[in-house]
Every structure is written in structure tokens, then in C-alpha cells.
């Protein structure tokens, strides 16, 4: 297991809600130039039966059993903007990502810590490191909503969450349909959103991130990530700890979000530090 502090990379931010002049936009480098303009995703509505079958496959029977109240796709809301930033230390990401030749998925459980003084958003995803393609899903602890996003499209907010809720989320490639399965589940209220999408992403990383979209995280309680797995190119789940990891610490004028060492091969936490 390799852990290192983030060196110069381009982190493409999801659910960004900061003013455009907070960070200077710069052109990405390296592999990112090969995919500067990712195509918008194409939504493929799937039945509740298939959604639950895929959840059972990717997340396990316990999660599938909690999928009772499906969020209504017609009520999806959009956020007005998104952007990306380049920095030697991330101004908005904290957590871990797995460096891999071709990731086919990421999944984890995390808690809703709720902080009205700032804004943090735990999520899992694929891509976004030195790439302008990123597929992700999670929750926003400040807005108290579950969401998903595929750059360059805007985030889609799909249902309300509540302080203390236990969330399960996955972005997983469905080899049977050649599409990406996106599923976010509130295991406390049994509400979920799940669908499949056609989307191109290099898959060079699997991401387990607590993001501060406005760069001001406030002073949130510790966010716990557990049951963290990534899917390899053969479609097999591997523990987070089995991957070639990069540890990312968020640092801004407002403070730091610092990931712990792995507490097990599938878990860690992220804490605020002034």
C-alpha cells in the first residue's frame, strides 16, 4: 500500500459552488489534454427490479433490501455551475484515490455530518485526476441532498437526506449493458436513486473523496468512510487498501480536511483541522 501527499495534479471539481474568480482556471496537462471535452452522459432509465439487482451485485443484499422508496427522476434539480482547479495541494479534495490502469468502479458507505457553517460533500467516483472526465455520486451535507454528476454536465440533486443518515453509494461499470450504474442509497430512510448512463471516462483512478465545493468546509464533524472497494478491469471488487493509493489533504485559507491512515483495508475518516 502506497500513501503519499498529493503532488502537482489537476483535480476536476464536482459540485463546485465558488465564485469564478476564487481560483484561476488553467488548462490541464498530461493525459487531460486528450479528453478536454468529454461528451455529456446519456441517461438510460432502468426498472426498479434491475436497479435492485445491480445494487445487490455491486453493494450487497443489505443495501438492496433498503431500496424501498425510489427517488422520482422528474424531480431532479440542477446546480448552476461547475469548474476545476489546479494546485500542488488540493483546495477542495480530501481522501484517497486508487491509481490504476482502468478502474471500473468505486463504492463506499459514509455518514451525513451536516454542517450549516460551511459545505462538505462525501462521494465516490471514477476519473477526475488529470482528466476532464469524472463520474461521481454522493451527498451534500450543507444542502442535505443526494446527487450525481458526470462532467461536463451539471450535478443532479435527486432526494433529501438528513443529519446522521447512513449512505451507501456506487459508480460501477455494468459489463452486461456496457453502461455505468450510478446508485446512491439512504440506508436510514430507505430512499434511493439508481440508473445507468452511457459515458466515457478513462478510469485511471477510483476516488473516495470528501470535497469542500466552496473551499470553505466550515468545521464539520469527522466523516467516516467504510466498506470502500474499487472494481478492477475484470469486474472484481478489491479493497481500498489493496490499491496503489494517493492520499489527498485539502488545504485552503479556511482550514484543512485531513484523511486518517486506513483504519481497516476498507475504511478511513476525514477530520477538520484549523
FENLIN-V976467 format. One record per helix or strand of 3 or more residues. SS is the DSSP state (2 for helix, 1 for strand). FROM is the first residue (numbers start at 0). LEN is the number of residues. If there is no record, write none. Layout:
ss:SS from:FROM len:LEN
ss:SS from:FROM len:LEN
This chain:
ss:1 from:8 len:4
ss:2 from:29 len:6
ss:1 from:41 len:3
ss:2 from:47 len:11
ss:2 from:60 len:5
ss:2 from:72 len:3
ss:1 from:83 len:4
ss:1 from:92 len:7
ss:1 from:104 len:7
ss:1 from:120 len:7
ss:1 from:133 len:7
ss:1 from:144 len:6
ss:1 from:155 len:5
ss:1 from:165 len:9
ss:1 from:178 len:8
ss:1 from:190 len:8
ss:1 from:204 len:7
ss:1 from:222 len:9
ss:1 from:236 len:3
ss:2 from:239 len:3
ss:1 from:243 len:5
ss:1 from:249 len:3
ss:1 from:254 len:5
ss:1 from:266 len:7
